[in-house]
Amino acid sequence: MAAGRRRTLERELAGKVQFDRRAYLLLPGEGQRPTYDEYVVSHRVRAADMVPELGFAIPKVGQKYPRSSVPAQLVAAAVQDEHPERLVAMED
């Protein structure tokens, strides 16, 4: 769930629900796309148009596609363990 939507629901449902952090990893290796193509970029652009306050990063067509999300997830896990109150800021 996008961080902005999650925060809105947390405010609306305060004390009634609890959100657990889930992460989906892009494992190291070669994926289906070596670089961003027009299809993927178009979806990022559309998401940014629909919810500009989330600040989607828009890659350039031809930019190398990430090989892994593990380093970012390790940082997030460390922040959650050491400074859980700062996790929301890090996700932004």
ZISULPE-V13847 format. One record per pair of residues at least 12 apart in sequence whose ideal C-beta (glycine too) atoms are under 10 Angstrom apart, sorted by the first residue. I is the first residue (numbers start at 1). GAP is how many residues later the second one is. Records with the same first field share a line. If there is no record, write none. Layout:
BEGIN
I=GAP / GAP
END
This chain:
BEGIN
1=18 / 21
2=45 / 49 / 52 / 54 / 89
3=51 / 52 / 84 / 85 / 86 / 87 / 88 / 89
4=47 / 49 / 50 / 51 / 87 / 88
5=46 / 49
6=13 / 15 / 82 / 85
7=12 / 81 / 84 / 85
10=78
21=52 / 55 / 56 / 59 / 63 / 66 / 70
23=46 / 47 / 49 / 50 / 53 / 54
24=45 / 49
25=43 / 44 / 45 / 47 / 48
26=39 / 40 / 41 / 42 / 43 / 44 / 46 / 47
27=40 / 41 / 42 / 43
28=38 / 39 / 40 / 41 / 42 / 43
29=38 / 39
30=35 / 37
31=34 / 35 / 36 / 37
32=33
33=31 / 32
34=28 / 30 / 31 / 33
35=24 / 25 / 26 / 27 / 28 / 29 / 30
36=22 / 23 / 24 / 25 / 26 / 27 / 28 / 29 / 30
37=22 / 24 / 25 / 26 / 28
38=23 / 24
39=22
40=19 / 21 / 23 / 25
41=17 / 18 / 19 / 20 / 21 / 22
42=19
43=13
44=12 / 13 / 14 / 15
45=13
53=39
54=38
55=37
72=18
75=15
76=14 / 15
78=12
79=12
END
